[in-house]
Amino acid sequence: MREPWRPWRALATGALACALCACRPACADDLLDVWRLARANDPVLAAADAQRAGSHDLADQARAALLPQASATASIGRERDSGATQPAASSHVTDTTLGVSQVVFDAALWSQLRAARASADAQDATLEAARQALCLRVATAYFDALLAADLLASVQANEDAFGEQVAQSRQRYAAGLDAQVDVDQSRSYQALAHGNTVAARQALADALAAVAEITGSTPATLKTLRGDLPLAPPQPADAQAWVASALLGNPALRAAGKDVDAADGAVDAARAGHLPTLSAGLNLGRPTGAPYGDASGRLSNTALLTLNVPLFSGGATQARVSQAVHQREGARDALETRRRAIERTTKAAYGSVVTGIAQVQATRDAVAAAQASLAATRIGREVGNRSMTDVLNAIQTLAQAQAAQAQARHQFILGRLQLQQAAGALTEADLANVNALLQ
């Protein structure tokens, strides 16, 4: 059977195309095209990637402090000897040294390395969370644009219907069948509908600008949702199972857990400030003050084993320990906050998908009923048992039902993606599945 809302969806497609023609063109025309542009140009994802790379550089720096250190120094100068019995004499002097050192024991450096690696792992998880968030942001911006186009088509059709009633009322008034009040009432409804149309055009422009904000360019065309949406419930059909999956796989929660591990490492590093350190070194060089070019200048080598025992630092070490402990407690609280938020959003996303199925079906029935009611009301108006107010209200009811149906359809698609993101499993493949629903 032909979908009752198919005609105004055609208007939506036309409205979207007209609005897009006024914007700067680009090559994206479906959800995957927009996703690929966003993946290459989104500054939020680029910032997360840069921060991840920086955290790995910090981990490399922490590791480097535990590896052998080598340095070479050279100096040249003039030495002047002003003896009491001999004239003053001067000579060139040089000092060249090659030094190698290696940490033997430093608990603070090992703890700092562990904390840096945990921070790098946290940034890896944060980047994955940013990728999944970008998937959802792209889909949200895309379907917000489609919804804005659908709403524009709906209010435009509403305005056109009121315009037809104005014309009919004028004809009936000229024939003596209607009063002037019917003409005025039709014109007032049309004027209000025109204002809604103007607002809907601006809303569509804003929605397209939101797409451009992510991708860096305004899409030339956007494909619309096809009529026959699959309304299958989530699998597994158990909200608690989705929550358990989210607590295990959500990358944002995993990043918060790694932040706690990094904070633990920082506490250990601060406490290691009370412990001694041991390092070994070897220095090789020409003796200081040997004459420049003197063949008798011999090389010297020195092996060192240095033990450093901290005794008192004015309370700074204990203050650093206290600061690190407080920061660890804050990281643990942030982890618990994130865990509770993910549990709540997962349940909400699951409920949104389940109720979305019923909402899509209900609004579909509402549109069909509103269309039948409008047709019957117009017939009743012709035979004289319905008033102009009844017709105008029936037109308005149909427009409201069409808008509700558009919102339900688009929200159902986004709800499924939101559930996948909450579970930490939103990928490009999910966008491809949604893309298959476009036409």
C-alpha positions as a Markdown table, in Angstrom:
| # | Residue | x | y | z |
|---|---|---|---|---|
| 1 | Met | 0.0 | 0.0 | 0.0 |
| 2 | Arg | 1.3 | 3.5 | -0.8 |
| 3 | Glu | 2.6 | 5.3 | 2.2 |
| 4 | Pro | 0.2 | 8.2 | 3.2 |
| 5 | Trp | 3.1 | 10.5 | 3.9 |
| 6 | Arg | 5.0 | 9.8 | 0.6 |
| 7 | Pro | 3.9 | 13.1 | -1.2 |
| 8 | Trp | 5.2 | 15.5 | 1.5 |
| 9 | Arg | 8.4 | 13.5 | 1.7 |
| 10 | Ala | 8.9 | 14.3 | -2.0 |
| 11 | Leu | 8.4 | 17.9 | -1.0 |
| 12 | Ala | 11.1 | 17.5 | 1.7 |
| 13 | Thr | 13.6 | 16.2 | -0.9 |
| 14 | Gly | 12.9 | 19.2 | -3.1 |
| 15 | Ala | 13.1 | 21.7 | -0.2 |
| 16 | Leu | 16.4 | 20.2 | 0.9 |
| 17 | Ala | 17.8 | 20.4 | -2.7 |
| 18 | Cys | 16.8 | 24.0 | -3.1 |
| 19 | Ala | 18.3 | 25.0 | 0.2 |
| 20 | Leu | 21.5 | 23.2 | -0.6 |
| 21 | Cys | 21.9 | 24.8 | -3.9 |
| 22 | Ala | 22.2 | 28.1 | -2.2 |
| 23 | Cys | 25.2 | 26.8 | -0.2 |
| 24 | Arg | 28.8 | 26.2 | -1.1 |
| 25 | Pro | 29.0 | 22.9 | -2.9 |
| 26 | Ala | 31.0 | 19.8 | -1.8 |
| 27 | Cys | 31.1 | 16.2 | -2.9 |
| 28 | Ala | 29.3 | 14.6 | 0.0 |
| 29 | Asp | 25.8 | 13.3 | -0.7 |
| 30 | Asp | 25.2 | 10.5 | 1.7 |
| 31 | Leu | 26.0 | 9.6 | 5.3 |
| 32 | Leu | 29.3 | 7.8 | 4.5 |
| 33 | Asp | 30.5 | 10.6 | 2.4 |
| 34 | Val | 29.9 | 13.1 | 5.2 |
| 35 | Trp | 31.6 | 10.7 | 7.6 |
| 36 | Arg | 34.7 | 10.5 | 5.5 |
| 37 | Leu | 34.9 | 14.2 | 5.2 |
| 38 | Ala | 34.4 | 14.6 | 8.9 |
| 39 | Arg | 37.1 | 12.0 | 9.7 |
| 40 | Ala | 39.6 | 13.9 | 7.6 |
| 41 | Asn | 38.6 | 17.5 | 8.7 |
| 42 | Asp | 37.0 | 17.4 | 12.1 |
| 43 | Pro | 39.2 | 19.6 | 14.5 |
| 44 | Val | 37.9 | 17.8 | 17.6 |
| 45 | Leu | 39.1 | 14.4 | 16.4 |
| 46 | Ala | 42.4 | 16.0 | 15.2 |
| 47 | Ala | 42.9 | 17.6 | 18.7 |
| 48 | Ala | 42.3 | 14.2 | 20.4 |
| 49 | Asp | 44.8 | 12.6 | 18.1 |
| 50 | Ala | 47.4 | 15.2 | 18.8 |
| 51 | Gln | 46.9 | 14.9 | 22.5 |
| 52 | Arg | 47.3 | 11.1 | 22.2 |
| 53 | Ala | 50.6 | 11.5 | 20.3 |
| 54 | Gly | 51.8 | 14.0 | 22.9 |
| 55 | Ser | 51.1 | 11.5 | 25.8 |
| 56 | His | 53.2 | 8.9 | 24.0 |
| 57 | Asp | 56.0 | 11.4 | 23.7 |
| 58 | Leu | 55.8 | 11.9 | 27.5 |
| 59 | Ala | 56.0 | 8.2 | 28.0 |
| 60 | Asp | 59.1 | 8.1 | 25.8 |
| 61 | Gln | 60.7 | 10.9 | 27.9 |
| 62 | Ala | 60.0 | 9.0 | 31.1 |
| 63 | Arg | 61.6 | 5.8 | 29.7 |
| 64 | Ala | 64.6 | 7.8 | 28.4 |
| 65 | Ala | 65.4 | 8.9 | 32.0 |
| 66 | Leu | 66.1 | 5.2 | 32.8 |
| 67 | Leu | 68.4 | 4.6 | 29.8 |
| 68 | Pro | 72.2 | 5.3 | 29.6 |
| 69 | Gln | 73.0 | 9.0 | 29.3 |
| 70 | Ala | 76.1 | 10.1 | 27.4 |
| 71 | Ser | 77.6 | 13.6 | 27.0 |
| 72 | Ala | 80.8 | 15.2 | 25.8 |
| 73 | Thr | 82.2 | 18.5 | 26.9 |
| 74 | Ala | 85.1 | 20.5 | 25.6 |
| 75 | Ser | 86.6 | 23.9 | 26.6 |
| 76 | Ile | 89.6 | 25.9 | 25.6 |
| 77 | Gly | 91.3 | 28.8 | 27.5 |
| 78 | Arg | 94.5 | 30.6 | 28.4 |
| 79 | Glu | 96.3 | 30.1 | 31.6 |
| 80 | Arg | 98.6 | 32.9 | 33.0 |
| 81 | Asp | 101.3 | 32.3 | 35.6 |
| 82 | Ser | 102.6 | 35.4 | 37.3 |
| 83 | Gly | 105.4 | 34.2 | 39.5 |
| 84 | Ala | 107.3 | 36.4 | 41.9 |
| 85 | Thr | 110.8 | 35.6 | 40.6 |
| 86 | Gln | 110.0 | 34.9 | 36.9 |
| 87 | Pro | 108.3 | 36.9 | 34.2 |
| 88 | Ala | 104.6 | 36.2 | 33.7 |
| 89 | Ala | 104.0 | 33.3 | 31.3 |
| 90 | Ser | 100.8 | 32.1 | 29.6 |
| 91 | Ser | 99.7 | 29.0 | 27.8 |
| 92 | His | 96.7 | 27.5 | 26.1 |
| 93 | Val | 94.8 | 24.9 | 28.2 |
| 94 | Thr | 92.0 | 22.5 | 27.2 |
| 95 | Asp | 89.5 | 20.3 | 28.9 |
| 96 | Thr | 87.7 | 17.5 | 27.0 |
| 97 | Thr | 85.5 | 14.9 | 28.8 |
| 98 | Leu | 83.3 | 12.1 | 27.6 |
| 99 | Gly | 80.8 | 11.0 | 30.3 |
| 100 | Val | 78.4 | 8.0 | 30.5 |
| 101 | Ser | 76.0 | 7.5 | 33.3 |
| 102 | Gln | 73.3 | 4.9 | 34.1 |
| 103 | Val | 70.6 | 4.8 | 36.7 |
| 104 | Val | 71.0 | 1.8 | 38.9 |
| 105 | Phe | 68.1 | 2.4 | 41.3 |
| 106 | Asp | 65.6 | 5.2 | 41.3 |
| 107 | Ala | 62.0 | 4.2 | 42.4 |
| 108 | Ala | 60.6 | 7.6 | 41.5 |
| 109 | Leu | 61.7 | 7.3 | 37.8 |
| 110 | Trp | 60.2 | 3.8 | 37.5 |
| 111 | Ser | 56.9 | 5.1 | 39.0 |
| 112 | Gln | 56.9 | 8.1 | 36.7 |
| 113 | Leu | 57.3 | 5.7 | 33.7 |
| 114 | Arg | 54.4 | 3.6 | 34.9 |
| 115 | Ala | 52.2 | 6.7 | 35.3 |
| 116 | Ala | 53.2 | 8.0 | 31.9 |
| 117 | Arg | 52.4 | 4.7 | 30.2 |
| 118 | Ala | 49.0 | 4.6 | 31.9 |
| 119 | Ser | 48.4 | 8.2 | 30.7 |
| 120 | Ala | 49.3 | 7.2 | 27.2 |
| 121 | Asp | 46.9 | 4.3 | 27.4 |
| 122 | Ala | 44.2 | 6.6 | 28.7 |
| 123 | Gln | 44.7 | 8.9 | 25.7 |
| 124 | Asp | 44.5 | 5.9 | 23.3 |
| 125 | Ala | 41.1 | 5.1 | 24.8 |
| 126 | Thr | 40.1 | 8.8 | 24.7 |
| 127 | Leu | 40.9 | 8.9 | 21.0 |
| 128 | Glu | 38.7 | 5.9 | 20.4 |
| 129 | Ala | 35.9 | 7.5 | 22.3 |
| 130 | Ala | 36.4 | 10.7 | 20.2 |
| 131 | Arg | 36.1 | 8.5 | 17.0 |
| 132 | Gln | 32.9 | 7.0 | 18.2 |
| 133 | Ala | 31.6 | 10.4 | 19.3 |
| 134 | Leu | 32.4 | 11.7 | 15.8 |
| 135 | Cys | 30.3 | 8.9 | 14.3 |
| 136 | Leu | 27.3 | 10.0 | 16.4 |
| 137 | Arg | 27.9 | 13.7 | 15.8 |
| 138 | Val | 28.0 | 13.1 | 12.0 |
| 139 | Ala | 24.8 | 11.1 | 12.1 |
| 140 | Thr | 23.1 | 13.6 | 14.4 |
| 141 | Ala | 24.0 | 16.6 | 12.1 |
| 142 | Tyr | 23.1 | 14.6 | 9.0 |
| 143 | Phe | 19.6 | 13.6 | 10.3 |
| 144 | Asp | 19.0 | 17.0 | 11.9 |
| 145 | Ala | 19.4 | 18.4 | 8.4 |
| 146 | Leu | 17.0 | 15.8 | 6.9 |
| 147 | Leu | 14.5 | 16.5 | 9.7 |
| 148 | Ala | 14.8 | 20.2 | 9.1 |
| 149 | Ala | 14.1 | 19.6 | 5.4 |
| 150 | Asp | 11.1 | 17.4 | 6.3 |
| 151 | Leu | 9.7 | 20.0 | 8.7 |
| 152 | Leu | 10.2 | 22.7 | 6.1 |
| 153 | Ala | 8.3 | 20.6 | 3.5 |
| 154 | Ser | 5.5 | 20.0 | 6.1 |
| 155 | Val | 5.0 | 23.6 | 7.0 |
| 156 | Gln | 5.2 | 24.7 | 3.4 |
| 157 | Ala | 2.5 | 22.2 | 2.5 |
| 158 | Asn | 0.5 | 23.5 | 5.4 |
| 159 | Glu | 0.9 | 27.0 | 4.2 |
| 160 | Asp | -0.1 | 26.0 | 0.6 |
| 161 | Ala | -3.2 | 24.2 | 2.0 |
| 162 | Phe | -4.2 | 27.3 | 3.9 |
| 163 | Gly | -3.7 | 29.3 | 0.7 |
| 164 | Glu | -6.1 | 27.0 | -1.2 |
| 165 | Gln | -8.6 | 27.6 | 1.6 |
| 166 | Val | -8.2 | 31.3 | 1.2 |
| 167 | Ala | -8.9 | 31.0 | -2.5 |
| 168 | Gln | -11.9 | 28.8 | -2.0 |
| 169 | Ser | -13.3 | 31.1 | 0.7 |
| 170 | Arg | -13.0 | 34.1 | -1.6 |
| 171 | Gln | -14.8 | 32.2 | -4.3 |
| 172 | Arg | -17.6 | 31.1 | -2.0 |
| 173 | Tyr | -17.8 | 34.6 | -0.5 |
| 174 | Ala | -18.2 | 36.0 | -4.0 |
| 175 | Ala | -20.9 | 33.4 | -4.7 |
| 176 | Gly | -22.7 | 34.3 | -1.4 |
| 177 | Leu | -22.0 | 31.0 | 0.2 |
| 178 | Asp | -19.5 | 32.1 | 2.9 |
| 179 | Ala | -19.2 | 35.1 | 5.1 |
| 180 | Gln | -16.3 | 37.6 | 5.2 |
| 181 | Val | -15.3 | 36.1 | 8.6 |
| 182 | Asp | -14.4 | 32.8 | 6.8 |
| 183 | Val | -12.1 | 34.6 | 4.4 |
| 184 | Asp | -10.4 | 36.5 | 7.3 |
| 185 | Gln | -10.0 | 33.3 | 9.3 |
| 186 | Ser | -8.3 | 31.5 | 6.4 |
| 187 | Arg | -6.0 | 34.4 | 5.8 |
| 188 | Ser | -4.9 | 34.5 | 9.5 |
| 189 | Tyr | -4.1 | 30.8 | 9.4 |
| 190 | Gln | -2.1 | 31.3 | 6.2 |
| 191 | Ala | -0.2 | 34.2 | 7.6 |
| 192 | Leu | 0.8 | 32.2 | 10.7 |
| 193 | Ala | 1.8 | 29.3 | 8.6 |
| 194 | His | 4.0 | 31.6 | 6.4 |
| 195 | Gly | 5.8 | 32.6 | 9.6 |
| 196 | Asn | 6.4 | 29.0 | 10.4 |
| 197 | Thr | 7.8 | 28.4 | 6.9 |
| 198 | Val | 10.3 | 31.3 | 7.2 |
| 199 | Ala | 11.5 | 29.9 | 10.6 |
| 200 | Ala | 11.8 | 26.4 | 9.1 |
| 201 | Arg | 13.9 | 27.7 | 6.2 |
| 202 | Gln | 16.3 | 29.3 | 8.8 |
| 203 | Ala | 16.4 | 26.1 | 10.8 |
| 204 | Leu | 17.4 | 24.1 | 7.7 |
| 205 | Ala | 20.2 | 26.6 | 7.0 |
| 206 | Asp | 21.4 | 26.2 | 10.6 |
| 207 | Ala | 21.3 | 22.4 | 10.3 |
| 208 | Leu | 23.4 | 22.5 | 7.1 |
| 209 | Ala | 25.8 | 24.8 | 8.8 |
| 210 | Ala | 26.2 | 22.3 | 11.6 |
| 211 | Val | 27.2 | 19.7 | 9.0 |
| 212 | Ala | 29.8 | 22.1 | 7.6 |
| 213 | Glu | 31.1 | 22.8 | 11.1 |
| 214 | Ile | 32.2 | 19.1 | 11.3 |
| 215 | Thr | 33.3 | 18.5 | 7.7 |
| 216 | Gly | 34.6 | 21.9 | 6.8 |
| 217 | Ser | 32.3 | 22.1 | 3.7 |
| 218 | Thr | 28.6 | 22.3 | 3.1 |
| 219 | Pro | 27.2 | 19.1 | 1.4 |
| 220 | Ala | 25.8 | 19.6 | -2.1 |
| 221 | Thr | 23.1 | 17.0 | -1.7 |
| 222 | Leu | 21.8 | 14.8 | 1.1 |
| 223 | Lys | 20.0 | 11.5 | 0.6 |
| 224 | Thr | 16.8 | 11.0 | 2.6 |
| 225 | Leu | 15.4 | 8.1 | 4.6 |
| 226 | Arg | 13.5 | 5.6 | 2.6 |
| 227 | Gly | 9.9 | 4.8 | 3.7 |
| 228 | Asp | 10.2 | 1.2 | 4.8 |
| 229 | Leu | 12.4 | 1.4 | 7.9 |
| 230 | Pro | 13.2 | -1.9 | 9.7 |
| 231 | Leu | 11.8 | -1.6 | 13.2 |
| 232 | Ala | 13.6 | -4.5 | 14.9 |
| 233 | Pro | 14.2 | -4.2 | 18.6 |
| 234 | Pro | 17.8 | -4.2 | 20.0 |
| 235 | Gln | 19.6 | -7.5 | 20.3 |
| 236 | Pro | 20.0 | -8.6 | 23.0 |
| 237 | Ala | 16.5 | -7.5 | 24.1 |
| 238 | Asp | 17.7 | -6.8 | 27.7 |
| 239 | Ala | 18.7 | -3.4 | 28.9 |
| 240 | Gln | 20.9 | -4.8 | 31.7 |
| 241 | Ala | 22.9 | -6.8 | 29.1 |
| 242 | Trp | 23.6 | -3.6 | 27.2 |
| 243 | Val | 24.7 | -2.0 | 30.5 |
| 244 | Ala | 27.1 | -4.8 | 31.2 |
| 245 | Ser | 28.6 | -4.5 | 27.7 |
| 246 | Ala | 29.0 | -0.8 | 28.1 |
| 247 | Leu | 30.8 | -1.1 | 31.5 |
| 248 | Leu | 33.3 | -3.5 | 29.8 |
| 249 | Gly | 33.7 | -1.9 | 26.4 |
| 250 | Asn | 33.0 | 1.9 | 26.6 |
| 251 | Pro | 36.3 | 3.6 | 25.8 |
| 252 | Ala | 35.6 | 6.7 | 27.8 |
| 253 | Leu | 35.1 | 4.5 | 30.9 |
| 254 | Arg | 38.4 | 2.7 | 30.0 |
| 255 | Ala | 40.2 | 6.0 | 29.8 |
| 256 | Ala | 38.9 | 7.1 | 33.2 |
| 257 | Gly | 40.2 | 3.8 | 34.6 |
| 258 | Lys | 43.7 | 4.4 | 33.1 |
| 259 | Asp | 43.6 | 7.9 | 34.6 |
| 260 | Val | 43.3 | 6.2 | 38.0 |
| 261 | Asp | 46.3 | 4.0 | 37.2 |
| 262 | Ala | 48.3 | 7.0 | 36.2 |
| 263 | Ala | 47.3 | 8.7 | 39.5 |
| 264 | Asp | 48.5 | 5.6 | 41.4 |
| 265 | Gly | 51.9 | 5.9 | 39.6 |
| 266 | Ala | 52.1 | 9.5 | 40.5 |
| 267 | Val | 51.5 | 8.7 | 44.2 |
| 268 | Asp | 54.3 | 6.1 | 44.1 |
| 269 | Ala | 56.6 | 8.5 | 42.4 |
| 270 | Ala | 55.9 | 11.2 | 45.1 |
| 271 | Arg | 56.5 | 8.7 | 47.9 |
| 272 | Ala | 59.8 | 7.6 | 46.3 |
| 273 | Gly | 61.1 | 11.0 | 47.0 |
| 274 | His | 62.0 | 9.7 | 50.5 |
| 275 | Leu | 64.1 | 6.8 | 49.1 |
| 276 | Pro | 67.8 | 6.8 | 48.1 |
| 277 | Thr | 68.9 | 6.7 | 44.5 |
| 278 | Leu | 72.0 | 5.0 | 43.1 |
| 279 | Ser | 73.7 | 5.7 | 39.7 |
| 280 | Ala | 76.9 | 4.6 | 38.0 |
| 281 | Gly | 79.1 | 6.7 | 35.7 |
| 282 | Leu | 82.3 | 6.6 | 33.7 |
| 283 | Asn | 84.2 | 9.8 | 32.7 |
| 284 | Leu | 87.0 | 9.8 | 30.1 |
| 285 | Gly | 89.1 | 12.9 | 29.2 |
| 286 | Arg | 92.3 | 14.9 | 29.1 |
| 287 | Pro | 93.4 | 16.3 | 32.5 |
| 288 | Thr | 92.2 | 19.8 | 33.1 |
| 289 | Gly | 94.9 | 22.4 | 32.3 |
| 290 | Ala | 97.0 | 20.2 | 30.1 |
| 291 | Pro | 98.9 | 22.4 | 27.5 |
| 292 | Tyr | 97.2 | 22.6 | 24.1 |
| 293 | Gly | 99.1 | 20.3 | 21.7 |
| 294 | Asp | 101.3 | 18.8 | 24.5 |
| 295 | Ala | 102.0 | 15.2 | 23.5 |
| 296 | Ser | 102.6 | 14.3 | 27.1 |
| 297 | Gly | 99.1 | 15.0 | 28.1 |
| 298 | Arg | 97.6 | 11.7 | 29.2 |
| 299 | Leu | 94.0 | 10.6 | 29.2 |
| 300 | Ser | 92.3 | 9.9 | 32.5 |
| 301 | Asn | 89.3 | 7.8 | 33.3 |
| 302 | Thr | 87.1 | 7.8 | 36.4 |
| 303 | Ala | 84.4 | 5.3 | 37.4 |
| 304 | Leu | 81.8 | 6.6 | 39.8 |
| 305 | Leu | 79.1 | 5.0 | 41.9 |
| 306 | Thr | 76.9 | 7.7 | 43.4 |
| 307 | Leu | 74.5 | 7.2 | 46.2 |
| 308 | Asn | 72.1 | 10.0 | 47.0 |
| 309 | Val | 70.2 | 9.8 | 50.3 |
| 310 | Pro | 67.5 | 12.5 | 50.8 |
| 311 | Leu | 67.4 | 13.7 | 54.4 |
| 312 | Phe | 65.2 | 16.8 | 54.5 |
| 313 | Ser | 63.6 | 19.0 | 51.9 |
| 314 | Gly | 61.6 | 21.4 | 54.1 |
| 315 | Gly | 58.4 | 19.2 | 53.8 |
| 316 | Ala | 58.2 | 19.5 | 50.0 |
| 317 | Thr | 58.3 | 15.7 | 49.5 |
| 318 | Gln | 55.4 | 15.1 | 51.9 |
| 319 | Ala | 53.4 | 17.9 | 50.3 |
| 320 | Arg | 53.9 | 16.3 | 46.9 |
| 321 | Val | 52.7 | 13.0 | 48.3 |
| 322 | Ser | 49.6 | 14.6 | 49.8 |
| 323 | Gln | 48.9 | 16.4 | 46.5 |
| 324 | Ala | 49.2 | 13.1 | 44.5 |
| 325 | Val | 46.9 | 11.3 | 46.9 |
| 326 | His | 44.3 | 14.0 | 46.5 |
| 327 | Gln | 44.6 | 13.9 | 42.8 |
| 328 | Arg | 44.2 | 10.1 | 42.8 |
| 329 | Glu | 41.0 | 10.4 | 44.9 |
| 330 | Gly | 39.7 | 12.9 | 42.4 |
| 331 | Ala | 40.5 | 10.5 | 39.5 |
| 332 | Arg | 38.6 | 7.7 | 41.3 |
| 333 | Asp | 35.6 | 9.9 | 41.9 |
| 334 | Ala | 35.7 | 10.9 | 38.2 |
| 335 | Leu | 35.8 | 7.2 | 37.3 |
| 336 | Glu | 32.7 | 6.5 | 39.4 |
| 337 | Thr | 30.9 | 9.5 | 37.9 |
| 338 | Arg | 31.6 | 8.2 | 34.4 |
| 339 | Arg | 30.5 | 4.7 | 35.3 |
| 340 | Arg | 27.2 | 5.9 | 36.6 |
| 341 | Ala | 26.6 | 8.2 | 33.7 |
| 342 | Ile | 27.3 | 5.4 | 31.2 |
| 343 | Glu | 24.9 | 3.1 | 33.0 |
| 344 | Arg | 22.2 | 5.8 | 32.9 |
| 345 | Thr | 22.7 | 6.8 | 29.2 |
| 346 | Thr | 22.8 | 3.1 | 28.1 |
| 347 | Lys | 19.5 | 2.4 | 29.8 |
| 348 | Ala | 18.1 | 5.6 | 28.3 |
| 349 | Ala | 19.3 | 4.7 | 24.8 |
| 350 | Tyr | 17.9 | 1.2 | 25.0 |
| 351 | Gly | 14.5 | 2.6 | 26.1 |
| 352 | Ser | 14.6 | 5.2 | 23.3 |
| 353 | Val | 15.0 | 2.5 | 20.7 |
| 354 | Val | 12.2 | 0.4 | 22.2 |
| 355 | Thr | 9.8 | 3.3 | 22.5 |
| 356 | Gly | 10.9 | 4.6 | 19.2 |
| 357 | Ile | 9.4 | 1.6 | 17.4 |
| 358 | Ala | 6.0 | 2.3 | 19.0 |
| 359 | Gln | 6.4 | 6.0 | 18.2 |
| 360 | Val | 7.1 | 5.4 | 14.5 |
| 361 | Gln | 4.1 | 3.1 | 14.2 |
| 362 | Ala | 1.8 | 5.5 | 16.1 |
| 363 | Thr | 2.8 | 8.5 | 14.1 |
| 364 | Arg | 2.4 | 6.6 | 10.9 |
| 365 | Asp | -1.2 | 5.7 | 11.9 |
| 366 | Ala | -1.7 | 9.3 | 13.0 |
| 367 | Val | -0.8 | 10.7 | 9.6 |
| 368 | Ala | -3.1 | 8.3 | 7.9 |
| 369 | Ala | -5.9 | 9.2 | 10.2 |
| 370 | Ala | -5.3 | 12.9 | 9.8 |
| 371 | Gln | -5.4 | 12.6 | 6.0 |
| 372 | Ala | -8.6 | 10.7 | 6.1 |
| 373 | Ser | -10.1 | 13.2 | 8.6 |
| 374 | Leu | -9.1 | 16.2 | 6.4 |
| 375 | Ala | -10.7 | 14.5 | 3.3 |
| 376 | Ala | -13.9 | 13.9 | 5.2 |
| 377 | Thr | -13.9 | 17.4 | 6.6 |
| 378 | Arg | -13.5 | 19.0 | 3.2 |
| 379 | Ile | -16.4 | 16.9 | 1.9 |
| 380 | Gly | -18.5 | 18.0 | 4.9 |
| 381 | Arg | -17.6 | 21.6 | 4.2 |
| 382 | Glu | -18.9 | 21.2 | 0.7 |
| 383 | Val | -22.2 | 19.7 | 1.8 |
| 384 | Gly | -22.5 | 22.3 | 4.6 |
| 385 | Asn | -22.2 | 20.3 | 7.8 |
| 386 | Arg | -18.6 | 21.3 | 8.6 |
| 387 | Ser | -17.3 | 24.9 | 9.1 |
| 388 | Met | -14.2 | 26.6 | 7.8 |
| 389 | Thr | -12.7 | 26.3 | 11.3 |
| 390 | Asp | -13.1 | 22.5 | 11.1 |
| 391 | Val | -11.2 | 22.4 | 7.8 |
| 392 | Leu | -8.4 | 24.7 | 9.0 |
| 393 | Asn | -8.0 | 22.7 | 12.2 |
| 394 | Ala | -7.9 | 19.5 | 10.2 |
| 395 | Ile | -5.1 | 20.9 | 7.9 |
| 396 | Gln | -3.1 | 21.9 | 11.0 |
| 397 | Thr | -3.6 | 18.5 | 12.6 |
| 398 | Leu | -2.2 | 16.8 | 9.5 |
| 399 | Ala | 0.9 | 19.0 | 9.5 |
| 400 | Gln | 1.5 | 18.3 | 13.2 |
| 401 | Ala | 1.1 | 14.6 | 12.6 |
| 402 | Gln | 3.6 | 14.7 | 9.7 |
| 403 | Ala | 6.1 | 16.6 | 11.8 |
| 404 | Ala | 5.8 | 14.1 | 14.6 |
| 405 | Gln | 6.3 | 11.2 | 12.2 |
| 406 | Ala | 9.4 | 12.8 | 10.8 |
| 407 | Gln | 10.8 | 13.3 | 14.3 |
| 408 | Ala | 10.0 | 9.8 | 15.4 |
| 409 | Arg | 11.7 | 8.2 | 12.3 |
| 410 | His | 14.9 | 10.2 | 12.6 |
| 411 | Gln | 15.1 | 9.8 | 16.4 |
| 412 | Phe | 14.7 | 6.0 | 16.0 |
| 413 | Ile | 17.7 | 5.9 | 13.8 |
| 414 | Leu | 19.8 | 8.1 | 16.1 |
| 415 | Gly | 18.6 | 6.1 | 19.1 |
| 416 | Arg | 20.2 | 2.9 | 17.7 |
| 417 | Leu | 23.5 | 4.7 | 17.1 |
| 418 | Gln | 23.4 | 6.2 | 20.6 |
| 419 | Leu | 22.9 | 2.7 | 22.1 |
| 420 | Gln | 25.9 | 1.4 | 20.1 |
| 421 | Gln | 28.0 | 4.3 | 21.3 |
| 422 | Ala | 27.1 | 3.8 | 24.9 |
| 423 | Ala | 28.1 | 0.2 | 24.6 |
| 424 | Gly | 31.5 | 1.3 | 23.1 |
| 425 | Ala | 30.8 | -0.5 | 19.8 |
| 426 | Leu | 29.9 | 2.3 | 17.4 |
| 427 | Thr | 31.9 | 1.9 | 14.2 |
| 428 | Glu | 31.9 | 2.9 | 10.5 |
| 429 | Ala | 30.1 | -0.3 | 9.8 |
| 430 | Asp | 27.1 | 0.9 | 11.8 |
| 431 | Leu | 27.1 | 4.1 | 9.7 |
| 432 | Ala | 27.2 | 1.9 | 6.6 |
| 433 | Asn | 24.1 | 0.0 | 7.8 |
| 434 | Val | 22.3 | 3.3 | 8.3 |
| 435 | Asn | 23.5 | 4.5 | 5.0 |
| 436 | Ala | 21.8 | 1.5 | 3.3 |
| 437 | Leu | 18.5 | 3.0 | 4.6 |
| 438 | Leu | 19.0 | 6.2 | 2.5 |
| 439 | Gln | 17.7 | 6.8 | -1.0 |
